[in-house]
Amino acid sequence: MTKELWRRFDRIVIFDTETTGIDFDTDRIIELGGVAIEERGEVDSLNCLIRLPEGKTLPPFIVDLTGITDEERARNGVS
């Protein structure tokens, strides 16, 4: 399967998200990560923290699960 992928594509990009939960209507994305891979290995990557709306905080379970804190997002996050 792997050789077939590299015959069809010269680069594959994989994305990963962290969220405040799994409810589409109420939960938010808090981190977006991506990695670009070519046959020789990783060639580029992205990691972006995302701020929540004013006054919203992360549930303690999500902080424990992801290691992402409100302080870290406030300092390094994008809106």
Secondary structure, DSSP 8 states (H G I E B T S, - for coil): -HHHHHHH-S-EEEEEEEES-S-TTT--EEEEEEEEEETTEEEEEEEEEB---TT----HHHHHHH---HHHHHHH-B-
